[in-house]
């Protein structure tokens, strides 16, 4: 898939900033004539974020596949590893996962022997989550895969691009 700018689609730059073309046409096939003009969507920040998300997640899905993990499962393992005794509700909230979806995911991770639920030390009514020894081994391998994935993204952004990108994303997630 390649992006190309239609003539006259350069955006206005602020002083000292390069003029970058706005991609309006996306090649969707092998044939260069197979293109979709996204019109107004090409200027939509949300649309471009979604396209970037699909591209990044598509690569990560492929990279984690040999470990039989999906990106959401990797995120769950990462938070469990970083937060021993984190409750299920807190983990759902932290990752923005609906509770029914999370329970199904956790059941799968548990059936694979990667995680375990146990009563909280502070409140035995609450179930906390821990990685099993097998879960820790799989997670460590996934961390290596994830690091390579991140390195690929950082190469594409460049050194200054990363800090700019993070700053701009942070602006989008801050409350108005």
N, C-alpha and C positions, 0 to 999 in steps of 0.2 A: 504494500500500500504506500503510495507516495502522495505528498501534498504539493499542490502547485497554486500559485497566486494568479488570479485573473488580472489582466491589464488594468491599471488604475486602482488596484486594491491596497496600495501602500497606506499604512496608517500614519497619522501626523505624529512626529516625535517631539518630545519636549527638548529644550536646548541641551546639547551635549549627549543626546541619546540617539542611537542609530535608527534609521527608518527601516522597519521590517515589513515585508509583505504579509498580508493577511491571507492565510490559505483559505480558499473558497471552494476548491474542487478537490475531491479525494478520489484517487484511482482505486477502484474496487476490484479490478480484474487484472489479468496479465496483460491484456491488450490495452495499449495506451488510450484507445478511444472509449474504453469502458470507464466512464467517470460520472460521478454524481456531483452536481453543483448544489451546495448546501445553502445557498442564498443567505438569508438573514441568520440562520443558525451558525454560519461561519464566524459571525461576530459575537456570538453568545458565549460568555465566560463559562456558564454552566455546561453548555454543550461541549466546549473544548476540554473542560475538566473531566467530563464523562468519557470522552474519547481517550484521553490520557489514562484515566483509571482502567478502562478496558484493556488498553495496550499493556500497561504495567502489570495488572492482575493476570492477564493471559500468559505473560512470560513467567510470572511467579508460580502459577498453577502448573505449568509444564516443568518447572525446576523442582517443585516439591513432589510431583507425581511419583517418582521412584520410592519415596518414603511413605507413600500412601497417605499423605497429608494434604489438606486444602489450606489456603491462606487463613481462613477463619480459625481452623484448628491450630495452626501454628501460633496465631495470636493468643488463643486460649492457653496453650502450653507455655508461652512466653510470660503471660501474666501470672500463671500459677507458679512458675519457677521463680519469678521475681517477688512474689507476694505469698509466702507460705501462710497457710491458714486464712486465705481470702475466702469469704463466703460466696456461694453461688450467686446470690442477688447482686452483690457488689461487682462481681465479675461481669455479669450480664449488663449492668449499668455502665461499667467502664468501657465495654466494647460496643455498646449499643445493639446488643443482640436480644431479640424477643425471647422471653423466658421459655415458651414451648420449643422454639428452635434450639435454644441452648441445652435444654434437658436432653433432647434427641442427640445432639452433638456430644454431650458429655457421656451419655449412655454408650455411644460408639467408642469414644476414647477409652472408657472404662472397660468395655468388652475386649478391646485390643490389649488391655493390660498397661495402658500408658498413664492413666490417672486413677486416683482413688478418692472417695468421699469418706470423710471421717467427722465425728462430732467435734465442734469447736471446744477449745479448752476454756473459753470464757462463758459460752452459753451452749449447753449440750443439745438444745433444740435446733441449733444452726449447723448445717453441714458445711465444712470447709473442704478445700481441694488441695491435693498434693500430687506431685509426680511420683510414679513408681520408679524403681531403678531402670526398668526398660524404657519408661517414659523419658527419663533423664537422658538415656543414651540416644533415643530417637530425636529428642529435642536438640541435643548437641550437634548431631548431624544436620538437622534442619537449620540451625544457626549458621553453619558453614555454607549451606546452600543459599540461605537468605543473604549472607554477607556478599557472596559472589553476585547475586541479583542486584543488591544495592550498589556494588562497585560498577556494574554495567550501567545503571542509571546515572551514577555520578560522572562516569566518563562522558555520557551524552550531554549532561548539563554543564560540565566544566567546573573548575574551582570557584570562580566568582558566580557562576550560574546557580550553584547550590544555595549559597547564602541568600541570593536574590529571591530564588524560588521559595525558600522557607519563609522569608520575610513576607512575601506576597501571600502565601497560603495562610500565614498567621493572621494577616489582616482580614482574610475572608472568614476565619473562624471566630474572631473576636466579636463580642456583642456590640450592637450599634449604640 
